[in-house]
Amino acid sequence: MQKSDYTNYYYDAGATTVVVIACSVWYLKKNVRMSDGIEATLTTLNNTINNTISDTLPVFGLQEEKSVIAEGKEIKILGRSYLLPDDRAMLERDCQSFLWFSYRRNFRAIGGTQYTSDRGWGCMLRCIQMLYGHTLIRHNFSRDWRWNKDSTYNAILRDFLDDPNGLYSIQQIAKAGCSAGKDVGTWFGPNTACQSIKTLKEFHKELNLTVHVVMDNFMCIEDIKFYCKEDGPESWSPLLLMIPLRLGLNECNNIYVDGVKSCFEMEQSVGAVGGRPNSAFYFIGYQDDKLVYLDPHVTQDSISLDSIDLNNIPDDTYHTTKVDLLPWDQLDPSIAMAFYCKTEESFDQLCAQLEKKVTSGGGALFEMTLKRPGYMTPPSRYPVEKLPENYSAEYEELNTEDGDSDSDGFEIISNG
């Protein structure tokens, strides 16, 4: 047999085995009455199988086809423009400066569960870590900061390490998801991911940052300024503004393409979280009608905090020059755009750009108003007291016949 014959043989054998197991699990869940614990175990097995299929396709000789960044066409990365091949080094340096969070294994178990890895379910959690990590880089440095280890950068990275006590660790984000009704091991939609970060920020009291999540595609400028001016009319708390969107029912409507692309062109943009069915990505720009993204679907060993100097964290595995492109027609319609405004002037400039390019015309992504309508309840500040103490290791049952959707009305990015 030639090498290709062996590859095809092992792929066929492996794929057949996986399909048989998957069908058996499906049959048992549909036809056999069982306890909640056994059903949760079978659901976990089913999700692991689905993830294994996607993770092992290259091993079986089936490589996923991905778009490649083209030369001679402009690339937009969060308000910056590049043109290959001349700007290749600058583009790589820019992309490498983003914090890259991917699947990890062998970290301390999450709460009362058995989860010591987020492989197969944590991709949206890793994406919101990337978006928020970049926001903190912008908050402490600037958009043009480039990867350079110092004490401030080191402190930011430390908050994202896989440590139950880390402010924005996988454990803490999963715990925040529990407060939104998401059990550990279930997939987050973009809205849930944004809400989790908003919740965790409430416990980071010393960080002068307001996190606001726009709800129901309706953004009220007056309300946002209310939250950012807590210390008085002349004050301003830097703002992370996250806007969960629905760009269609089962697929993205082409009418929204220009609006989404315009968001990445703005100086205030800190990217977006979304993806395609079965995968979540952190989007940082576009080329033509393809979105540029950082991919969390690489499983790496977790860094043990007991074996490192926390004042000099080994960070090579938290940066990458590798970016991929996702064609618009493969994008899941659930996505959350995000912006960072350090000053009130910056926020006013953002609103002017949104009104001109994003919230007007037939392709408006959402509605924006200067003043609160009379029928709306005035905003108020309710501090979060504590996160849930108890976790559930059970998965919620997904209705795959009618389309997966989470409780906040956004389609689930399933299978990690």
ABEGO torsion letter per residue (X at the ends): XBAAAAAAAAAAAAAAAAAAAAAAAAAAAAABBBBAAAAAAAAAAAAAAAAAAAAAAAAAGBBBBBBBBBBGBBBBBGGBBBBOAAAAAAAAAAAAABBBBBBBBGBBBBEABABABABGAAAAAAAAAAAAAAAAAAAABBAABBBBBBAAAAAAAAAABBBAABAABAAAAAAAAAAAGBBBGBBBBAAAAAAAAAAAAAABAABBBBBBBBBGGBBBAAAAAAAAAAAEAABBBBBBBBBBBBAEAABBBAAAAAAAAAAAABAABAEBBBEBBGBBBBBAEBBEABBBBBBABBBBBBBBAAABBAABBBAAAABBABBBBBBAAABBABBBBBBBBABAAAAAAAAAAAAAAAABEAABABBBBABBBAABBBBBBBBBABBBABBBABBBBBBAAAEBBBAAGBBBBBGX
